[in-house]
Amino acid sequence: MGDFKSQPFEEVNSVPQGSSLGPLFFAAFIDYLADLLTKFGIGFKFYADDLAIHTADASIEVINDRLNEALASIRDWSLKNLISINTSKIEAMFFQKNK
């Protein structure tokens, strides 16, 4: 405002919003996450910065173990890459065929 100038701020852990490299860096960043989920046999869908994961098996124990291992790896990946996960947006659903 007027002649006021803010002090420069150096951000070391991000890409400026609206930069031409932003989408490329984001794609490269989440590519590792896709490989990680595939390793656990987890299906996934990305939409912008949202992620949905899914898996199926006849055994609920196998499903539980698979998802817990994958979620622990996602947590580790996010901590390593300084990404915060909004845990208030996490939801889970379970579907079962009628016997």
Backbone as JSON Lines, residues from 0, in Angstrom:
{"i":0,"aa":"M","n":[0.85,-1.15,0.0],"ca":[0.0,0.0,0.0],"c":[0.9,1.23,0.0]}
{"i":1,"aa":"G","n":[0.66,2.08,-0.87],"ca":[1.49,3.28,-0.95],"c":[2.9,2.89,-1.34]}
{"i":2,"aa":"D","n":[3.87,3.36,-0.57],"ca":[5.27,3.05,-0.84],"c":[5.77,1.84,-0.06]}
{"i":3,"aa":"F","n":[4.89,1.16,0.66],"ca":[5.3,0.02,1.49],"c":[5.69,-1.16,0.6]}
{"i":4,"aa":"K","n":[6.81,-1.79,0.92],"ca":[7.24,-3.0,0.24],"c":[7.5,-4.06,1.29]}
{"i":5,"aa":"S","n":[6.97,-5.25,1.05],"ca":[7.21,-6.34,1.99],"c":[8.62,-6.87,1.82]}
{"i":6,"aa":"Q","n":[9.09,-7.56,2.85],"ca":[10.43,-8.15,2.82],"c":[10.39,-9.41,1.96]}
{"i":7,"aa":"P","n":[11.47,-9.67,1.23],"ca":[11.52,-10.91,0.44],"c":[11.42,-12.13,1.36]}
{"i":8,"aa":"F","n":[10.8,-13.18,0.86],"ca":[10.63,-14.42,1.61],"c":[11.06,-15.56,0.72]}
{"i":9,"aa":"E","n":[12.02,-16.33,1.18],"ca":[12.5,-17.45,0.39],"c":[11.83,-18.73,0.86]}
{"i":10,"aa":"E","n":[11.09,-19.36,-0.02],"ca":[10.42,-20.62,0.28],"c":[11.26,-21.73,-0.32]}
{"i":11,"aa":"V","n":[11.66,-22.7,0.5],"ca":[12.57,-23.74,0.02],"c":[11.88,-25.07,-0.25]}
{"i":12,"aa":"N","n":[10.61,-25.2,0.09],"ca":[9.94,-26.49,-0.05],"c":[8.7,-26.44,-0.94]}
{"i":13,"aa":"S","n":[8.68,-25.6,-1.93],"ca":[7.49,-25.54,-2.77],"c":[7.84,-24.99,-4.15]}
{"i":14,"aa":"V","n":[6.82,-25.01,-4.99],"ca":[6.91,-24.43,-6.33],"c":[5.91,-23.28,-6.36]}
{"i":15,"aa":"P","n":[6.29,-22.12,-6.86],"ca":[5.35,-20.99,-6.89],"c":[4.05,-21.35,-7.61]}
{"i":16,"aa":"Q","n":[2.93,-20.99,-7.02],"ca":[1.64,-21.24,-7.63],"c":[1.56,-20.52,-8.97]}
{"i":17,"aa":"G","n":[1.08,-21.23,-9.98],"ca":[0.94,-20.65,-11.3],"c":[2.18,-20.76,-12.16]}
{"i":18,"aa":"S","n":[3.23,-21.39,-11.64],"ca":[4.45,-21.53,-12.44],"c":[4.23,-22.58,-13.52]}
{"i":19,"aa":"S","n":[4.99,-22.48,-14.59],"ca":[4.85,-23.45,-15.68],"c":[5.4,-24.81,-15.29]}
{"i":20,"aa":"L","n":[6.28,-24.87,-14.31],"ca":[6.85,-26.14,-13.87],"c":[6.0,-26.84,-12.82]}
{"i":21,"aa":"G","n":[5.06,-26.14,-12.21],"ca":[4.23,-26.71,-11.15],"c":[3.57,-28.02,-11.53]}
{"i":22,"aa":"P","n":[2.83,-28.09,-12.64],"ca":[2.19,-29.35,-13.01],"c":[3.19,-30.48,-13.27]}
{"i":23,"aa":"L","n":[4.31,-30.16,-13.87],"ca":[5.33,-31.18,-14.13],"c":[5.9,-31.72,-12.83]}
{"i":24,"aa":"F","n":[6.23,-30.83,-11.91],"ca":[6.76,-31.27,-10.61],"c":[5.72,-32.08,-9.85]}
{"i":25,"aa":"F","n":[4.46,-31.66,-9.9],"ca":[3.41,-32.39,-9.2],"c":[3.26,-33.79,-9.78]}
{"i":26,"aa":"A","n":[3.27,-33.91,-11.1],"ca":[3.15,-35.22,-11.74],"c":[4.31,-36.13,-11.36]}
{"i":27,"aa":"A","n":[5.52,-35.6,-11.36],"ca":[6.68,-36.39,-10.98],"c":[6.6,-36.78,-9.5]}
{"i":28,"aa":"F","n":[6.1,-35.89,-8.69],"ca":[6.0,-36.11,-7.26],"c":[5.06,-37.26,-6.94]}
{"i":29,"aa":"I","n":[3.87,-37.27,-7.58],"ca":[2.89,-38.3,-7.26],"c":[3.14,-39.59,-8.03]}
{"i":30,"aa":"D","n":[4.03,-39.58,-9.02],"ca":[4.35,-40.8,-9.75],"c":[4.89,-41.85,-8.79]}
{"i":31,"aa":"Y","n":[5.72,-41.42,-7.86],"ca":[6.26,-42.35,-6.87],"c":[5.13,-42.94,-6.03]}
{"i":32,"aa":"L","n":[4.16,-42.13,-5.68],"ca":[3.03,-42.6,-4.88],"c":[2.24,-43.67,-5.65]}
{"i":33,"aa":"A","n":[2.04,-43.48,-6.94],"ca":[1.36,-44.47,-7.76],"c":[2.13,-45.79,-7.77]}
{"i":34,"aa":"D","n":[3.45,-45.73,-7.91],"ca":[4.27,-46.94,-7.87],"c":[4.16,-47.64,-6.52]}
{"i":35,"aa":"L","n":[4.15,-46.86,-5.47],"ca":[4.05,-47.4,-4.12],"c":[2.74,-48.17,-3.94]}
{"i":36,"aa":"L","n":[1.64,-47.58,-4.35],"ca":[0.34,-48.23,-4.19],"c":[0.24,-49.49,-5.04]}
{"i":37,"aa":"T","n":[0.79,-49.45,-6.23],"ca":[0.79,-50.61,-7.11],"c":[1.54,-51.77,-6.47]}
{"i":38,"aa":"K","n":[2.64,-51.45,-5.8],"ca":[3.45,-52.48,-5.12],"c":[2.62,-53.25,-4.1]}
{"i":39,"aa":"F","n":[1.67,-52.58,-3.44],"ca":[0.83,-53.23,-2.44],"c":[-0.44,-53.85,-3.03]}
{"i":40,"aa":"G","n":[-0.61,-53.78,-4.33],"ca":[-1.81,-54.33,-4.94],"c":[-3.03,-53.47,-4.68]}
{"i":41,"aa":"I","n":[-2.81,-52.18,-4.52],"ca":[-3.89,-51.23,-4.23],"c":[-4.26,-50.5,-5.51]}
{"i":42,"aa":"G","n":[-5.56,-50.48,-5.82],"ca":[-6.03,-49.67,-6.93],"c":[-6.18,-48.24,-6.46]}
{"i":43,"aa":"F","n":[-6.1,-47.3,-7.4],"ca":[-6.16,-45.9,-6.99],"c":[-6.68,-45.03,-8.13]}
{"i":44,"aa":"K","n":[-7.18,-43.89,-7.75],"ca":[-7.61,-42.84,-8.68],"c":[-7.16,-41.51,-8.11]}
{"i":45,"aa":"F","n":[-6.49,-40.72,-8.93],"ca":[-6.13,-39.36,-8.55],"c":[-7.1,-38.4,-9.22]}
{"i":46,"aa":"Y","n":[-7.5,-37.39,-8.5],"ca":[-8.26,-36.29,-9.09],"c":[-7.71,-35.02,-8.46]}
{"i":47,"aa":"A","n":[-6.97,-34.26,-9.27],"ca":[-6.26,-33.07,-8.78],"c":[-5.38,-33.51,-7.61]}
{"i":48,"aa":"D","n":[-5.6,-32.96,-6.43],"ca":[-4.76,-33.36,-5.3],"c":[-5.5,-34.31,-4.35]}
{"i":49,"aa":"D","n":[-6.57,-34.95,-4.83],"ca":[-7.28,-35.95,-4.04],"c":[-6.89,-37.34,-4.52]}
{"i":50,"aa":"L","n":[-6.98,-38.3,-3.62],"ca":[-6.62,-39.68,-3.91],"c":[-7.67,-40.6,-3.33]}
{"i":51,"aa":"A","n":[-8.12,-41.55,-4.14],"ca":[-9.01,-42.61,-3.66],"c":[-8.28,-43.93,-3.87]}
{"i":52,"aa":"I","n":[-8.27,-44.79,-2.85],"ca":[-7.63,-46.09,-2.98],"c":[-8.67,-47.18,-2.74]}
{"i":53,"aa":"H","n":[-8.44,-48.35,-3.36],"ca":[-9.38,-49.46,-3.2],"c":[-8.66,-50.77,-3.41]}
{"i":54,"aa":"T","n":[-9.19,-51.8,-2.8],"ca":[-8.66,-53.14,-2.98],"c":[-9.77,-54.14,-2.73]}
{"i":55,"aa":"A","n":[-9.56,-55.38,-3.13],"ca":[-10.55,-56.42,-2.95],"c":[-9.87,-57.75,-2.65]}
{"i":56,"aa":"D","n":[-10.53,-58.55,-1.85],"ca":[-10.05,-59.89,-1.55],"c":[-11.17,-60.63,-0.84]}
{"i":57,"aa":"A","n":[-11.12,-61.96,-0.85],"ca":[-12.12,-62.74,-0.14],"c":[-11.93,-62.66,1.36]}
{"i":58,"aa":"S","n":[-10.74,-62.31,1.8],"ca":[-10.42,-62.27,3.23],"c":[-10.35,-60.83,3.73]}
{"i":59,"aa":"I","n":[-11.15,-60.52,4.75],"ca":[-11.12,-59.18,5.33],"c":[-9.76,-58.93,5.99]}
{"i":60,"aa":"E","n":[-9.13,-59.98,6.5],"ca":[-7.81,-59.82,7.12],"c":[-6.77,-59.38,6.09]}
{"i":61,"aa":"V","n":[-6.83,-59.97,4.9],"ca":[-5.91,-59.6,3.83],"c":[-6.14,-58.14,3.42]}
{"i":62,"aa":"I","n":[-7.4,-57.76,3.27],"ca":[-7.74,-56.39,2.91],"c":[-7.22,-55.43,3.98]}
{"i":63,"aa":"N","n":[-7.46,-55.75,5.24],"ca":[-7.04,-54.9,6.35],"c":[-5.51,-54.74,6.36]}
{"i":64,"aa":"D","n":[-4.8,-55.86,6.24],"ca":[-3.33,-55.8,6.25],"c":[-2.8,-55.0,5.07]}
{"i":65,"aa":"R","n":[-3.36,-55.26,3.88],"ca":[-2.9,-54.57,2.66],"c":[-3.11,-53.06,2.78]}
{"i":66,"aa":"L","n":[-4.29,-52.66,3.22],"ca":[-4.57,-51.23,3.34],"c":[-3.73,-50.58,4.43]}
{"i":67,"aa":"N","n":[-3.56,-51.25,5.56],"ca":[-2.74,-50.68,6.64],"c":[-1.29,-50.5,6.21]}
{"i":68,"aa":"E","n":[-0.73,-51.48,5.5],"ca":[0.65,-51.35,5.0],"c":[0.75,-50.2,4.0]}
{"i":69,"aa":"A","n":[-0.21,-50.11,3.11],"ca":[-0.19,-49.04,2.1],"c":[-0.34,-47.67,2.77]}
{"i":70,"aa":"L","n":[-1.25,-47.55,3.72],"ca":[-1.45,-46.27,4.4],"c":[-0.23,-45.87,5.22]}
{"i":71,"aa":"A","n":[0.43,-46.83,5.84],"ca":[1.66,-46.53,6.58],"c":[2.74,-46.02,5.62]}
{"i":72,"aa":"S","n":[2.82,-46.61,4.44],"ca":[3.8,-46.17,3.45],"c":[3.46,-44.79,2.92]}
{"i":73,"aa":"I","n":[2.17,-44.5,2.72],"ca":[1.76,-43.16,2.29],"c":[2.13,-42.14,3.36]}
{"i":74,"aa":"R","n":[1.89,-42.49,4.62],"ca":[2.26,-41.6,5.72],"c":[3.77,-41.33,5.72]}
{"i":75,"aa":"D","n":[4.56,-42.39,5.57],"ca":[6.02,-42.23,5.55],"c":[6.45,-41.37,4.37]}
{"i":76,"aa":"W","n":[5.85,-41.6,3.2],"ca":[6.17,-40.83,1.99],"c":[5.83,-39.36,2.21]}
{"i":77,"aa":"S","n":[4.67,-39.1,2.8],"ca":[4.25,-37.71,2.99],"c":[5.16,-37.0,3.99]}
{"i":78,"aa":"L","n":[5.55,-37.68,5.06],"ca":[6.45,-37.07,6.03],"c":[7.82,-36.77,5.41]}
{"i":79,"aa":"K","n":[8.33,-37.72,4.63],"ca":[9.63,-37.54,3.97],"c":[9.61,-36.36,3.01]}
{"i":80,"aa":"N","n":[8.47,-36.15,2.35],"ca":[8.36,-35.1,1.33],"c":[7.68,-33.84,1.85]}
{"i":81,"aa":"L","n":[7.53,-33.74,3.17],"ca":[6.97,-32.55,3.8],"c":[5.57,-32.2,3.3]}
{"i":82,"aa":"I","n":[4.76,-33.23,3.1],"ca":[3.38,-33.04,2.65],"c":[2.46,-33.36,3.82]}
{"i":83,"aa":"S","n":[1.55,-32.45,4.11],"ca":[0.59,-32.73,5.18],"c":[-0.66,-33.36,4.58]}
{"i":84,"aa":"I","n":[-1.17,-34.35,5.29],"ca":[-2.39,-35.03,4.87],"c":[-3.51,-34.55,5.77]}
{"i":85,"aa":"N","n":[-4.59,-34.11,5.16],"ca":[-5.74,-33.63,5.92],"c":[-6.53,-34.84,6.39]}
{"i":86,"aa":"T","n":[-6.22,-35.32,7.6],"ca":[-6.86,-36.54,8.11],"c":[-8.36,-36.37,8.35]}
{"i":87,"aa":"S","n":[-8.83,-35.14,8.45],"ca":[-10.28,-34.94,8.63],"c":[-11.06,-35.28,7.36]}
{"i":88,"aa":"K","n":[-10.37,-35.41,6.23],"ca":[-11.04,-35.75,4.97],"c":[-10.97,-37.23,4.65]}
{"i":89,"aa":"I","n":[-10.32,-38.02,5.5],"ca":[-10.18,-39.45,5.23],"c":[-11.47,-40.17,5.57]}
{"i":90,"aa":"E","n":[-11.93,-41.0,4.64],"ca":[-13.13,-41.8,4.85],"c":[-12.84,-43.22,4.41]}
{"i":91,"aa":"A","n":[-13.56,-44.18,4.98],"ca":[-13.42,-45.58,4.6],"c":[-14.79,-46.18,4.37]}
{"i":92,"aa":"M","n":[-14.88,-47.08,3.41],"ca":[-16.12,-47.8,3.13],"c":[-15.79,-49.26,2.92]}
{"i":93,"aa":"F","n":[-16.66,-50.13,3.34],"ca":[-16.47,-51.55,3.16],"c":[-17.72,-52.12,2.47]}
{"i":94,"aa":"F","n":[-17.51,-52.89,1.41],"ca":[-18.61,-53.51,0.68],"c":[-18.42,-55.01,0.73]}
{"i":95,"aa":"Q","n":[-19.53,-55.74,0.88],"ca":[-19.46,-57.2,0.93],"c":[-20.63,-57.77,0.12]}
{"i":96,"aa":"K","n":[-20.35,-58.84,-0.6],"ca":[-21.41,-59.51,-1.35],"c":[-22.32,-60.24,-0.39]}
{"i":97,"aa":"N","n":[-23.59,-60.32,-0.75],"ca":[-24.52,-61.15,0.03],"c":[-24.15,-62.6,-0.16]}
{"i":98,"aa":"K","n":[-24.22,-63.36,0.92],"ca":[-23.87,-64.8,0.83],"c":[-25.1,-65.63,0.65]}
